[in-house]
Amino acid sequence: MATKRETKALKETCLTMKGISKEEIDQHYGILYKGYVGKLNEIRARLETVDYSAANQSYSDLRGMKTEETFCLNGSLLHEWYFDNLGGKGGKAHGRALELIERDFGSYEKWETEFKQTGLAVRGWVVLAYELDSGTLHNFGQDAHNVGVPWGAYPLLILDVYEHAYGIDYGVKRAPYIEAFMANIDWDAVNQRLEKFHL
């Protein structure tokens, strides 16, 4: 039996950020994120009764559900991590996050440039992650929730660059939204992720 996923509560500090409005967050969290969780639960419930004998790589109910299960699961998780690493004071990283960024990118400024420019280059997500094989940090870009997802990498800082993340506040202007995101990063949340896995 599949586990039902519950929505994660939004931090209060996400509703009072500079440069990212409460209306933007309310719609992003309340409609989009909750929608992914709802659809994930619907898919998992339908998988309980899917006809396995009809499985086919061109088209089948099982293929459709398994493909969209990863889309909705990653959509849920990426949004949870995104909202969790917002609502802070922004600015330069500190603690273990800064140590690893400086070690693996040469300087905070080099990392920040690559991270922000990746946000302009991809369609969906920028993820600063810890690669388990190499033991280093890397900025990954994703065009969709389930496209370009690296196996063996632990997400530390997540930036949503889909238009729904900034359309109300900035229209189609992504660059000022990325600056607003950087000004509201909660580096304590990033450091807690590092502590959780003893990195």
C-alpha positions as CSV (number, residue, x, y, z in Angstrom):
1,M,0.0,0.0,0.0
2,A,1.3,3.4,-1.0
3,T,2.1,6.0,1.6
4,K,-0.1,9.1,1.5
5,R,2.0,12.3,1.3
6,E,0.9,15.2,3.5
7,T,1.6,18.8,2.7
8,K,4.3,20.5,4.7
9,A,3.4,23.7,6.6
10,L,4.8,27.0,5.2
11,K,7.2,29.0,7.4
12,E,5.6,32.3,8.5
13,T,8.8,34.2,7.4
14,C,8.0,33.3,3.8
15,L,4.9,35.6,4.0
16,T,6.9,38.7,4.9
17,M,9.8,38.7,2.5
18,K,11.2,41.7,0.6
19,G,10.8,41.4,-3.1
20,I,8.6,38.3,-3.1
21,S,5.1,39.1,-2.2
22,K,2.7,37.2,0.1
23,E,0.3,36.9,-2.9
24,E,3.1,35.2,-5.0
25,I,3.8,32.8,-2.2
26,D,0.2,32.1,-1.4
27,Q,-0.6,31.1,-5.0
28,H,2.7,29.2,-5.5
29,Y,2.2,27.3,-2.2
30,G,-1.5,27.0,-2.1
31,I,-2.3,26.1,-5.6
32,L,0.8,24.7,-7.2
33,Y,2.6,22.9,-4.4
34,K,-0.6,21.5,-2.9
35,G,-1.7,20.4,-6.3
36,Y,1.4,18.3,-6.8
37,V,0.9,16.6,-3.4
38,G,-2.8,15.9,-4.3
39,K,-1.9,14.4,-7.7
40,L,0.9,12.3,-6.2
41,N,-1.6,10.8,-3.7
42,E,-4.1,10.3,-6.5
43,I,-1.5,8.5,-8.7
44,R,-0.4,6.3,-5.8
45,A,-4.0,5.3,-5.0
46,R,-4.6,4.4,-8.6
47,L,-1.4,2.3,-8.7
48,E,-3.1,0.0,-6.2
49,T,-5.5,-1.2,-8.8
50,V,-3.5,-0.7,-12.1
51,D,-3.6,-3.6,-14.6
52,Y,0.0,-4.8,-14.7
53,S,-0.7,-7.2,-17.5
54,A,-1.3,-4.2,-19.9
55,A,2.1,-2.6,-19.2
56,N,3.7,-1.2,-22.4
57,Q,6.5,1.2,-23.1
58,S,4.7,3.0,-25.8
59,Y,1.5,3.6,-23.8
60,S,-0.2,2.0,-20.8
61,D,-1.8,3.2,-17.6
62,L,1.2,1.9,-15.6
63,R,3.7,3.8,-17.8
64,G,1.7,7.0,-17.5
65,M,1.3,6.8,-13.8
66,K,5.0,5.8,-13.1
67,T,6.2,8.7,-15.3
68,E,3.9,11.3,-13.6
69,E,4.6,9.8,-10.1
70,T,8.2,11.0,-10.4
71,F,7.0,14.4,-11.8
72,C,4.6,14.9,-8.9
73,L,6.9,13.6,-6.2
74,N,9.8,15.7,-7.3
75,G,7.5,18.7,-7.7
76,S,6.4,18.2,-4.1
77,L,9.9,17.7,-2.7
78,L,11.5,20.5,-4.7
79,H,8.8,23.0,-3.6
80,E,9.1,21.9,0.1
81,W,12.9,22.5,0.0
82,Y,12.4,25.7,-1.9
83,F,10.0,27.2,0.6
84,D,12.2,25.9,3.5
85,N,15.3,27.7,2.2
86,L,13.4,31.0,1.9
87,G,12.4,33.5,4.6
88,G,15.9,34.1,5.8
89,K,18.1,37.2,5.8
90,G,19.9,36.3,2.6
91,G,23.4,37.7,2.0
92,K,26.6,35.6,2.0
93,A,26.4,32.0,3.2
94,H,27.8,31.2,6.6
95,G,28.9,28.2,8.6
96,R,29.5,24.8,6.9
97,A,27.7,25.9,3.7
98,L,30.2,28.7,3.2
99,E,33.1,26.4,3.9
100,L,32.0,23.9,1.3
101,I,31.1,26.6,-1.3
102,E,34.6,28.2,-0.9
103,R,36.3,24.8,-1.0
104,D,34.5,23.6,-4.2
105,F,34.0,26.8,-6.1
106,G,37.0,28.8,-5.1
107,S,35.0,31.7,-3.6
108,Y,31.5,32.5,-2.6
109,E,31.3,35.1,-5.4
110,K,32.2,32.5,-8.1
111,W,29.5,30.1,-6.8
112,E,26.9,32.9,-6.6
113,T,27.6,34.0,-10.2
114,E,27.3,30.4,-11.5
115,F,24.1,29.7,-9.4
116,K,22.3,32.9,-10.6
117,Q,23.4,32.5,-14.2
118,T,22.2,28.9,-14.2
119,G,18.9,30.3,-13.1
120,L,18.7,32.4,-16.2
121,A,19.8,29.4,-18.4
122,V,17.3,26.7,-17.4
123,R,13.6,26.5,-17.4
124,G,12.7,24.9,-14.1
125,W,15.1,24.6,-11.1
126,V,18.6,25.4,-9.9
127,V,19.8,23.0,-7.2
128,L,23.0,23.4,-5.2
129,A,23.7,19.8,-4.3
130,Y,26.3,17.6,-2.5
131,E,27.5,14.9,-4.9
132,L,27.9,11.7,-2.8
133,D,30.4,10.1,-5.2
134,S,32.8,13.1,-5.4
135,G,32.1,14.6,-2.0
136,T,31.8,18.0,-3.6
137,L,29.1,20.7,-4.2
138,H,27.7,21.2,-7.7
139,N,25.1,23.5,-9.2
140,F,22.6,21.5,-11.2
141,G,20.0,22.9,-13.7
142,Q,16.8,21.2,-14.4
143,D,14.2,22.0,-17.1
144,A,11.5,19.9,-15.4
145,H,10.9,18.2,-12.0
146,N,11.8,14.8,-13.4
147,V,14.3,15.8,-16.2
148,G,18.0,16.3,-15.4
149,V,17.7,15.0,-11.8
150,P,21.1,13.7,-10.7
151,W,21.1,10.4,-8.9
152,G,23.5,10.4,-5.9
153,A,23.2,14.1,-5.1
154,Y,21.7,15.6,-2.0
155,P,19.9,18.9,-2.5
156,L,21.0,21.8,-0.3
157,L,19.7,25.0,-1.8
158,I,16.8,25.1,-4.3
159,L,15.8,27.9,-6.6
160,D,12.5,27.7,-8.5
161,V,12.8,29.6,-11.8
162,Y,9.5,28.6,-13.4
163,E,7.4,31.6,-14.3
164,H,4.9,30.8,-11.6
165,A,7.5,31.6,-9.0
166,Y,7.8,35.2,-10.0
167,G,5.1,36.1,-12.6
168,I,2.9,38.1,-10.2
169,D,5.7,40.2,-8.8
170,Y,8.0,40.5,-11.9
171,G,6.0,39.5,-15.0
172,V,8.5,37.8,-17.3
173,K,11.6,39.5,-15.7
174,R,13.5,36.6,-14.1
175,A,16.7,38.4,-13.1
176,P,15.2,40.7,-10.5
177,Y,13.3,37.7,-9.0
178,I,16.6,35.8,-8.7
179,E,18.1,38.8,-6.8
180,A,15.1,38.8,-4.5
181,F,15.5,35.1,-3.9
182,M,19.2,35.6,-3.0
183,A,18.2,38.3,-0.5
184,N,15.8,36.0,1.2
185,I,17.8,32.7,1.5
186,D,17.7,31.1,4.9
187,W,21.3,29.8,5.1
188,D,20.4,28.2,8.5
189,A,18.1,25.8,6.6
190,V,20.9,24.9,4.2
191,N,23.3,24.3,7.1
192,Q,20.6,22.1,8.8
193,R,20.5,20.0,5.7
194,L,24.2,19.6,5.8
195,E,24.1,18.6,9.5
196,K,21.3,16.1,8.9
197,F,23.6,14.0,6.7
198,H,26.8,14.8,8.6
199,L,28.3,16.6,5.6
